[in-house]
Amino acid sequence: MRDLVLVGYIALIMLMAFKRPFLFTLVYAYVDIVSPQRLSYFLLNSVPLSLILFALAFLGFVISDDKKDVRVSPRWFLLVFLLGYCGYSTSVAAEPVAALEKWDWVWKALVFASFLPLTLRTQLRIEATILTMVLCASTLIVTGGIKTAAGGGGYGSLVILIDDNSGLFEGSIISCVAITIIPLILWLAKHGTVFPPDWKVRLYAAALICACLLIPVGTQARTGIVCIAVLGFLLLRYARHRMLYLGAVAILGLAAIPFLPASFTHRAETIKNY
């Protein structure tokens, strides 16, 4: 039943994308983040879904997109250079087997990152991509947040959708992503146009931010703790009353300590240097 639902959903949004080819870019983002092929038992896990969708997104851009506004900046050339440098460093790696495992997903991410600036030419497309990324990530984050709030989790043992320890399903990576998308959630809740900001949007945004903050607790990943500290420091730039902001952060941090599991605080104490 799960396979039929996933196949039906992907088939439906792909049919919509044939009318609006840019949607293939959003579908690729969904497949890359949620990884429905991993959730599938047999119908999707043997199909190169990411490759097919990227090819369709690229063909849609080449065939139907208006190219007159396409521009490349020095940062685009830096992305392409980084792709080439990663390929070269992989070829001369001291541990070639482990390096090739990383290269298997790194090159795909960098190719897609190099493709995005060519097609994200309007504010609506940029917002739609941000919204898709946030909502797809929330599929994993809400699941992990609920399990953490219910008393589950632990280092290497928080199962998010599937029992897999790679990609966004790995504790340190999902902790980093959960915290780093909080500014995007705040931006969408304040300036979004696809879902105009109202009480429902703001309520979901607040709940999603709470789930994001729970992910480092559930995974007990020190990466998430460091990301929270960095995010708090960066948000200080936008605080009107900075001393009041610092005081509120300190009070909330101290008030949260009694509710944190002892294993989380013990792991946090192991952060001593870089």
Long-range contacts (C-beta under 8 A, 24 or more apart in sequence): 2-39, 2-40, 2-41, 3-40, 3-41, 3-42, 3-43, 3-44, 4-43, 6-36, 6-39, 6-40, 6-43, 6-44, 7-40, 7-43, 7-44, 9-36, 10-36, 10-44, 10-49, 14-53, 14-56, 17-56, 17-60, 21-56, 21-57, 21-59, 21-60, 21-61, 21-63, 21-64, 21-65, 22-60, 22-61, 22-65, 22-119, 22-125, 24-53, 24-56, 24-57, 24-60, 25-57, 25-60, 25-61, 25-116, 25-119, 25-129, 26-128, 26-129, 26-132, 27-53, 27-57, 28-53, 28-54, 28-57, 28-112, 29-129, 29-132, 29-133, 29-136, 30-132, 30-136, 32-112, 33-133, 33-136, 33-137, 33-139, 33-140, 33-168, 34-136, 34-139, 34-140, 35-167, 35-168, 35-169, 38-162, 38-164, 38-169, 39-161, 39-162, 50-108, 54-108, 54-111, 54-112, 54-115, 57-115, 57-119, 58-115, 61-115, 61-118, 61-119, 65-119, 69-121, 70-118, 70-121, 72-117, 72-118, 73-117, 75-117, 76-114, 76-117, 79-110, 79-113, 79-114, 79-117, 80-114, 82-110, 83-107, 83-110, 83-111, 83-114, 86-110, 105-167, 124-193, 124-194, 127-188, 127-192, 127-193, 127-194, 128-194, 130-184, 130-187, 130-188, 131-188, 131-192, 131-194, 131-195, 133-181, 133-184, 134-181, 134-184, 134-185, 134-188, 134-208, 137-168, 137-177, 137-178, 137-181, 138-208, 138-211, 140-168, 140-169, 140-174, 141-174, 141-177, 141-178, 141-208, 141-211, 141-212, 141-215, 142-208, 142-211, 144-174, 144-178, 144-211, 144-214, 144-215, 144-218, 144-219, 145-210, 145-211, 145-212, 145-214, 145-215, 145-218, 146-211, 147-218, 148-214, 148-215, 148-217, 148-218, 149-214, 152-218, 153-217, 153-218, 153-219, 153-220, 153-261, 154-218, 154-220, 154-263, 155-219, 155-220, 155-221, 155-263, 155-267, 158-218, 158-219, 171-219, 171-220, 171-221, 172-219, 172-221, 172-222, 172-223, 172-224, 173-223, 174-215, 174-219, 175-215, 175-216, 175-219, 175-221, 175-223, 175-224, 175-227, 176-221, 176-223, 176-224, 176-227, 178-211, 178-212, 178-213, 178-215, 178-216, 178-224, 179-212, 179-213, 179-215, 179-216, 179-224, 179-227, 179-228, 179-231, 180-227, 180-231, 181-212, 182-209, 182-212, 182-231, 183-231, 183-234, 185-209, 185-212, 217-260, 217-261, 217-264, 220-261, 220-263, 220-264, 220-267, 222-267, 222-268, 222-270, 222-271, 225-268, 225-271, 226-271
